[in-house]
Amino acid sequence: MVSSKLSILSALALLSAATAVQAWTLQNTYQGSNFFDQFDFFTDSDPTHGFVQYVDRATATSKKYVSVQNNQAVIKPDTTSTTTTGRQSVRLVSKTSYNANGLYILDAEHMPVGCGTWPAYWMVGPNWPNSGEIDIIEGVNNQAQNQVTLHTSSGCTMEGVSRWQSGGVLTPNCDVNAPGQGANVGCGVLAPNADSYGTGFNNNKGGVYATQLTTSSGIQVWFWPRSQVPGDISSGNPDPRNWGQPLATYPFQSGKCSANKFSNLQFVINLTFCGDWAGSVYASSGCPSSCNAYVGQNPGAFNEAYWRINYLKTYN
């Protein structure tokens, strides 16, 4: 009991030290009419082998896969055509990259849901996995709880590290080639609440995810459903010292993991289908047919597979 209390106190001290001297200044706002101007449209083949065709901005605009409605950015796939080569969709990559000592806040009202879907919002650096990856929102099919995950090169692990968080540890080693873990599993944390992802998230008109990356303490991710968003975020003056326990925390500690594992990170907002994760667990997710066949032949099934984003703000 004493050691447990000490662990919690140590974690609190780390979090307090990280935020005590932080005065966050707004750097960039991705919102409304300028939202899509700040992203590139990825059009290469899907690195995760999804049943998808990513389209360029001109195509996405003409087919209304992207739009701005009531100052909200809306991102959706093709919902009218059958296909045998992959459903058309959008993958956005921010033109600006970010490093440690930043605070990143996404306010979303709706996210993609449904069998075959694999939506994600994350940060990733060049020369993957050497510059790191932070998966902030990710899940597949009819998943009910969000999964936060780090993916790195060797030399970043949370094994034996005190962590103050509400989420449950799925895997401890962030190395994509970690022994004893599946390929590219990383170090995952499962959110405890069903309003953090998918249908539960959408039924509450979404919510806010905040991600803090500092050289002194590491990475923390918080989530609040719409009715519980802190007032300092709503007012544009975020102060993590007021936020309490994160959903997920990844402390930087000597000999375990350091800030140099994460650099030049770009935001990615994406919707793919099937592929390495959604496809591999499709049969056990209570979904009909096979993944590619279902996604290809049922365009109307993806009317709820869209992002509706109020804003993404970055602070330094």
DOMAR-178402 format. One line per 4 residues: for each residue x, y, z of C-alpha. Coordinates in nm, 3 decimals, padded with zeros to 5 digits. Layout:
N
X:Y:Z ~ ...
***
This chain:
316
00.000:00.000:00.000 ~ 00.283:00.241:00.088 ~ 00.466:00.175:-00.240 ~ 00.141:00.221:-00.432
00.083:00.558:-00.264 ~ 00.441:00.659:-00.339 ~ 00.395:00.567:-00.704 ~ 00.085:00.783:-00.730
00.259:01.071:-00.554 ~ 00.559:01.038:-00.786 ~ 00.334:01.049:-01.089 ~ 00.151:01.353:-00.954
00.483:01.526:-00.889 ~ 00.596:01.462:-01.246 ~ 00.273:01.599:-01.389 ~ 00.282:01.901:-01.160
00.643:01.977:-01.253 ~ 00.559:01.956:-01.621 ~ 00.272:02.204:-01.598 ~ 00.380:02.436:-01.318
00.587:02.664:-01.542 ~ 00.391:02.621:-01.864 ~ 00.221:02.929:-02.004 ~ 00.057:02.811:-02.323
00.040:03.055:-02.616 ~ -00.182:02.990:-02.916 ~ 00.027:02.896:-03.220 ~ -00.211:02.770:-03.490
-00.587:02.732:-03.531 ~ -00.730:02.488:-03.782 ~ -01.094:02.588:-03.812 ~ -01.369:02.678:-04.054
-01.280:02.814:-04.395 ~ -00.902:02.783:-04.341 ~ -00.911:02.428:-04.207 ~ -00.832:02.241:-04.530
-00.579:02.503:-04.646 ~ -00.350:02.388:-04.366 ~ -00.343:02.024:-04.476 ~ -00.206:01.827:-04.768
-00.426:01.554:-04.914 ~ -00.243:01.220:-04.907 ~ -00.300:01.024:-05.229 ~ -00.053:00.734:-05.211
-00.158:00.377:-05.137 ~ -00.261:00.311:-04.778 ~ 00.042:00.209:-04.566 ~ -00.194:-00.008:-04.355
-00.326:-00.194:-04.663 ~ -00.681:-00.068:-04.631 ~ -00.958:-00.117:-04.885 ~ -00.945:00.250:-04.975
-00.861:00.500:-05.247 ~ -00.740:00.832:-05.108 ~ -00.835:01.127:-05.327 ~ -00.681:01.469:-05.388
-00.834:01.797:-05.275 ~ -00.998:01.877:-05.608 ~ -01.174:01.541:-05.615 ~ -01.267:01.557:-05.246
-01.413:01.905:-05.294 ~ -01.606:01.830:-05.612 ~ -01.753:01.512:-05.465 ~ -01.825:01.687:-05.133
-01.606:01.452:-04.932 ~ -01.476:01.768:-04.760 ~ -01.675:02.078:-04.676 ~ -01.719:02.352:-04.419
-02.063:02.365:-04.257 ~ -02.147:02.612:-03.980 ~ -01.773:02.677:-03.936 ~ -01.712:02.303:-03.885
-01.484:02.092:-04.105 ~ -01.665:01.785:-04.238 ~ -01.469:01.491:-04.383 ~ -01.643:01.187:-04.524
-01.597:00.901:-04.773 ~ -01.792:00.809:-05.085 ~ -02.139:00.695:-04.973 ~ -02.304:00.642:-05.312
-02.091:00.404:-05.523 ~ -02.011:00.034:-05.506 ~ -01.648:-00.060:-05.563 ~ -01.416:-00.357:-05.604
-01.096:-00.152:-05.575 ~ -01.145:00.041:-05.250 ~ -01.385:00.304:-05.118 ~ -01.284:00.663:-05.187
-01.189:00.853:-04.874 ~ -00.971:01.134:-04.739 ~ -00.645:01.136:-04.549 ~ -00.519:01.477:-04.432
-00.160:01.555:-04.328 ~ -00.080:01.891:-04.169 ~ 00.161:02.119:-04.355 ~ 00.312:02.228:-04.022
00.513:01.993:-03.802 ~ 00.548:02.014:-03.424 ~ 00.799:01.922:-03.156 ~ 00.817:01.884:-02.780
00.676:02.147:-02.542 ~ 00.347:02.174:-02.722 ~ -00.019:02.140:-02.631 ~ -00.262:02.020:-02.898
-00.641:02.035:-02.861 ~ -00.899:01.878:-03.093 ~ -01.269:01.955:-03.052 ~ -01.482:01.718:-03.260
-01.859:01.676:-03.269 ~ -01.870:01.351:-03.467 ~ -01.633:01.076:-03.578 ~ -01.666:00.788:-03.829
-01.839:00.472:-03.706 ~ -01.949:00.139:-03.847 ~ -01.839:-00.203:-03.963 ~ -01.523:-00.191:-04.172
-01.422:00.160:-04.059 ~ -01.082:00.253:-03.920 ~ -01.077:00.622:-03.827 ~ -00.778:00.783:-03.662
-00.637:01.115:-03.549 ~ -00.267:01.108:-03.472 ~ 00.073:01.275:-03.489 ~ 00.364:01.118:-03.674
00.720:01.215:-03.764 ~ 00.931:01.142:-04.073 ~ 01.134:00.825:-04.130 ~ 00.881:00.618:-03.936
00.913:00.493:-03.664 ~ 01.232:00.684:-03.582 ~ 01.058:01.018:-03.519 ~ 00.768:00.862:-03.332
00.392:00.834:-03.362 ~ 00.121:00.935:-03.113 ~ -00.220:00.781:-03.188 ~ -00.468:01.002:-03.002
-00.800:00.871:-03.139 ~ -00.809:00.528:-03.299 ~ -01.030:00.225:-03.323 ~ -01.204:-00.007:-03.568
-01.546:-00.144:-03.663 ~ -01.795:-00.108:-03.375 ~ -01.537:-00.040:-03.105 ~ -01.680:00.147:-02.806
-01.367:00.277:-02.629 ~ -01.081:00.480:-02.765 ~ -00.727:00.348:-02.780 ~ -00.425:00.576:-02.731
-00.094:00.430:-02.853 ~ 00.268:00.530:-02.907 ~ 00.480:00.372:-03.180 ~ 00.859:00.421:-03.172
01.192:00.272:-03.266 ~ 01.371:00.061:-03.004 ~ 01.450:00.218:-02.669 ~ 01.111:00.346:-02.553
00.917:00.143:-02.299 ~ 00.676:00.205:-02.013 ~ 00.764:-00.118:-01.833 ~ 00.823:-00.042:-01.466
00.730:00.326:-01.506 ~ 00.485:00.487:-01.260 ~ 00.187:00.618:-01.457 ~ -00.108:00.820:-01.327
-00.392:00.763:-01.572 ~ -00.752:00.650:-01.592 ~ -00.698:00.419:-01.890 ~ -00.588:00.058:-01.874
-00.251:-00.057:-02.010 ~ -00.285:-00.287:-02.311 ~ 00.084:-00.327:-02.394 ~ 00.387:-00.160:-02.229
00.661:-00.146:-02.495 ~ 00.639:00.132:-02.753 ~ 00.896:-00.026:-02.985 ~ 00.716:-00.143:-03.302
00.941:-00.451:-03.299 ~ 00.917:-00.522:-02.925 ~ 00.972:-00.887:-02.835 ~ 00.663:-01.057:-02.695
00.426:-00.814:-02.866 ~ 00.268:-00.833:-03.210 ~ 00.423:-00.642:-03.499 ~ 00.369:-00.266:-03.466
00.149:-00.300:-03.156 ~ 00.327:-00.023:-02.964 ~ 00.233:00.078:-02.610 ~ -00.145:00.110:-02.593
-00.388:00.246:-02.335 ~ -00.761:00.173:-02.348 ~ -01.000:00.448:-02.238 ~ -01.234:00.340:-01.957
-01.541:00.521:-02.090 ~ -01.765:00.432:-02.385 ~ -01.826:00.798:-02.475 ~ -01.462:00.833:-02.580
-01.511:00.671:-02.921 ~ -01.762:00.574:-03.188 ~ -02.137:00.577:-03.128 ~ -02.106:00.680:-02.764
-01.885:00.973:-02.862 ~ -02.130:01.084:-03.133 ~ -02.437:01.050:-02.910 ~ -02.284:01.312:-02.676
-02.203:01.550:-02.963 ~ -01.844:01.443:-02.927 ~ -01.596:01.610:-02.699 ~ -01.238:01.732:-02.664
-00.904:01.554:-02.676 ~ -00.597:01.738:-02.543 ~ -00.242:01.612:-02.593 ~ 00.055:01.756:-02.406
00.414:01.678:-02.511 ~ 00.691:01.819:-02.292 ~ 01.058:01.730:-02.259 ~ 01.030:01.732:-01.880
00.754:01.478:-01.830 ~ 00.654:01.314:-02.155 ~ 00.314:01.275:-02.315 ~ -00.032:01.306:-02.160
-00.369:01.267:-02.332 ~ -00.696:01.388:-02.175 ~ -01.053:01.340:-02.296 ~ -01.375:01.513:-02.191
-01.725:01.447:-02.328 ~ -01.908:01.759:-02.448 ~ -02.075:01.839:-02.116 ~ -01.748:01.821:-01.920
-01.507:02.027:-02.131 ~ -01.303:02.250:-01.895 ~ -01.386:02.617:-01.900 ~ -01.023:02.717:-01.959
-01.029:02.525:-02.289 ~ -01.359:02.679:-02.396 ~ -01.223:03.026:-02.316 ~ -00.903:02.965:-02.513
-00.677:02.973:-02.206 ~ -00.592:02.604:-02.147 ~ -00.422:02.519:-01.821 ~ -00.342:02.147:-01.776
-00.282:02.206:-01.405 ~ -00.661:02.219:-01.367 ~ -00.741:01.903:-01.560 ~ -00.668:01.623:-01.318
-00.594:01.268:-01.420 ~ -00.514:01.208:-01.788 ~ -00.666:00.923:-01.986 ~ -00.313:00.815:-02.081
00.032:00.922:-01.968 ~ 00.377:00.829:-02.097 ~ 00.650:00.974:-01.874 ~ 00.997:01.039:-02.014
01.253:00.877:-01.785 ~ 01.621:00.802:-01.826 ~ 01.675:00.447:-01.942 ~ 01.308:00.407:-02.037
01.204:00.665:-02.298 ~ 01.313:01.017:-02.390 ~ 01.180:01.315:-02.582 ~ 01.419:01.253:-02.871
01.193:00.967:-02.981 ~ 00.938:01.227:-03.099 ~ 01.020:01.505:-03.345 ~ 00.878:01.695:-03.643
00.533:01.550:-03.584 ~ 00.254:01.619:-03.833 ~ -00.116:01.577:-03.764 ~ -00.301:01.312:-03.962
-00.681:01.288:-03.977 ~ -00.789:00.979:-04.161 ~ -01.055:00.725:-04.249 ~ -00.953:00.395:-04.404
-01.140:00.065:-04.429 ~ -01.051:-00.294:-04.343 ~ -00.673:-00.336:-04.374 ~ -00.425:-00.458:-04.114
-00.639:-00.388:-03.808 ~ -01.007:-00.342:-03.901 ~ -00.986:-00.627:-04.148 ~ -00.802:-00.866:-03.916
-01.065:-00.840:-03.639 ~ -01.366:-00.790:-03.864 ~ -01.503:-01.143:-03.828 ~ -01.493:-01.120:-03.447
-01.663:-00.778:-03.440 ~ -02.013:-00.899:-03.517 ~ -02.003:-00.752:-03.868 ~ -02.163:-00.915:-04.175
-02.000:-01.078:-04.479 ~ -01.627:-01.019:-04.529 ~ -01.473:-00.676:-04.471 ~ -01.380:-00.582:-04.828
-01.705:-00.718:-04.970 ~ -01.917:-00.533:-04.714 ~ -01.732:-00.203:-04.759 ~ -01.733:-00.233:-05.136
-02.096:-00.325:-05.189 ~ -02.278:-00.121:-04.922 ~ -02.208:00.250:-04.978 ~ -02.512:00.356:-04.773
-02.366:00.184:-04.468 ~ -02.118:00.471:-04.435 ~ -02.354:00.764:-04.393 ~ -02.231:00.792:-04.032
-01.864:00.743:-04.124 ~ -01.768:01.109:-04.112 ~ -01.564:01.355:-03.907 ~ -01.721:01.683:-03.797
-01.452:01.896:-03.636 ~ -01.501:02.225:-03.454 ~ -01.129:02.306:-03.437 ~ -00.776:02.187:-03.386
-00.562:02.431:-03.187 ~ -00.189:02.413:-03.116 ~ -00.015:02.593:-02.832 ~ 00.352:02.638:-02.741
***
